[in-house]
Amino acid sequence: MASNRQKFLIKNSLISLLKALEGKVTTVELRNEHTVTGTIDYVDGFMCVSMSNVCFKTLSGKMTNFEQFYIQGPNIRFVQIPDEVDMKKAIHWEVNKERIMRQRMQKAISDAVIKKRQKREKEITKKEEKEQKLLKVQEAVDKKDAAN
């Protein structure tokens, strides 16, 4: 979980774009001109990146595979953004994610309350209808007894 400082950095910098790449395969170019290609698992507010299923390529072309790889933010030169990522939408989502999720949760709760209230009203209506039927039957029985 990100600290308040990290949340601030994510929302007020392009780290939000990098954060939106979590779960996607991309290439990170390092300051020493090596490249790391793999799935981004986690990005923190200081741009440190945790990756999995990584292919590490040195400047000379030597390639090494790693199951897990961690890159500290200051060592990153470039991050290649995959073509399928809409940068504007990704940034908007990351910056407003908490608010959007809170709104969705409030809507879901509101819908559940309305549904429960409607169900209760239906039950009350059915109960009243049964009571009215019983009263009509009772009145009919009373009239029959009065006629005898």
C-alpha positions in Angstrom: 0.0 0.0 0.0 1.3 3.4 -1.0 2.0 6.0 1.7 0.4 9.4 1.4 3.6 10.9 0.0 3.7 8.1 -2.7 0.0 8.7 -3.5 0.8 12.4 -4.0 3.7 11.7 -6.3 1.6 9.2 -8.3 -1.3 11.6 -8.8 0.9 14.6 -9.5 3.5 13.2 -11.9 3.8 10.9 -14.9 4.4 8.0 -12.5 0.6 7.6 -12.8 1.2 6.5 -16.4 3.8 4.0 -15.3 1.5 2.7 -12.6 -1.2 2.2 -15.3 1.2 -0.3 -17.0 1.0 -2.7 -14.1 0.1 -6.2 -15.5 1.4 -5.3 -19.0 4.5 -6.4 -20.8 6.9 -3.6 -21.7 10.5 -2.7 -22.0 12.4 -0.5 -19.5 15.6 1.1 -20.6 18.1 1.6 -17.9 20.6 4.5 -17.5 23.5 2.1 -18.1 21.9 1.3 -21.5 20.8 -2.2 -20.6 17.2 -3.1 -21.3 14.7 -5.1 -19.2 11.6 -6.6 -20.9 8.9 -8.3 -18.9 5.6 -7.9 -17.0 5.4 -4.9 -14.6 4.0 -6.2 -11.3 4.2 -3.1 -9.2 5.3 0.5 -9.4 5.6 2.7 -6.3 5.5 6.4 -5.9 9.3 6.7 -6.3 9.1 5.0 -9.7 10.7 1.8 -8.4 9.5 -1.1 -10.6 9.0 -4.7 -9.7 8.8 -7.0 -12.8 8.4 -10.7 -13.5 9.3 -13.1 -16.4 12.1 -10.7 -17.4 14.6 -10.8 -20.2 17.6 -8.7 -19.2 19.7 -7.6 -22.2 23.1 -6.0 -21.8 24.6 -3.4 -24.1 26.8 -6.1 -25.7 23.6 -8.1 -26.5 24.0 -10.8 -23.8 20.5 -11.9 -22.6 19.6 -13.4 -19.2 16.2 -14.5 -18.0 15.0 -13.7 -14.5 11.8 -14.8 -12.8 11.7 -11.6 -10.7 13.5 -8.3 -11.3 13.5 -5.0 -9.3 14.6 -1.7 -10.7 15.1 1.4 -8.5 13.5 4.5 -10.0 16.7 6.6 -10.4 18.1 3.8 -12.7 15.4 4.1 -15.3 16.0 6.1 -18.4 12.9 5.3 -20.5 9.9 3.1 -20.3 8.4 2.0 -23.6 4.6 2.4 -23.5 2.8 -0.5 -25.3 0.7 0.6 -28.3 -2.5 -0.8 -26.8 -2.3 1.7 -23.9 -4.3 4.9 -24.3 -2.1 7.2 -22.3 -4.7 9.8 -21.6 -7.2 7.2 -20.3 -4.5 5.4 -18.3 -3.4 8.6 -16.6 -7.0 9.6 -15.9 -7.8 6.2 -14.4 -4.8 6.2 -12.1 -5.3 9.7 -10.9 -9.0 9.3 -10.3 -9.1 5.6 -9.4 -9.9 6.0 -5.7 -12.7 8.5 -6.4 -14.1 6.3 -9.2 -14.1 3.2 -7.1 -15.7 5.1 -4.2 -18.5 6.3 -6.5 -19.0 2.8 -7.9 -19.2 1.4 -4.3 -21.7 4.1 -3.2 -23.8 3.4 -6.3 -23.8 -0.4 -5.6 -24.8 0.2 -2.0 -27.5 2.7 -3.0 -28.8 0.2 -5.6 -28.8 -2.6 -3.0 -30.7 -0.4 -0.5 -33.3 0.5 -3.1 -33.7 -3.1 -4.1 -34.2 -4.2 -0.5 -36.7 -1.4 0.1 -38.7 -2.4 -3.0 -38.7 -6.1 -1.9 -39.9 -5.0 1.6 -42.7 -2.9 0.0 -43.8 -5.8 -2.1 -43.9 -8.1 0.9 -46.0 -5.5 2.8 -48.3 -5.1 -0.2 -48.8 -8.9 -0.4 -49.4 -9.0 3.4 -52.0 -6.3 3.1 -53.7 -8.0 0.2 -53.9 -11.3 2.2 -55.4 -9.4 5.2 -58.0 -7.8 2.9 -58.9 -11.2 1.5 -59.2 -12.6 5.0 -61.4 -9.6 6.0 -63.7 -10.2 2.9 -63.9 -13.9 3.8 -64.7 -13.1 7.4 -67.4 -10.5 6.3 -68.9 -13.2 4.0 -69.0 -15.7 6.9 -70.4 -13.1 9.3 -73.2 -12.2 6.7 -74.0 -15.9 6.3 -74.2 -16.4 10.0 -76.4 -13.3 10.4 -78.7 -14.6 7.7 -79.2 -17.9 9.5 
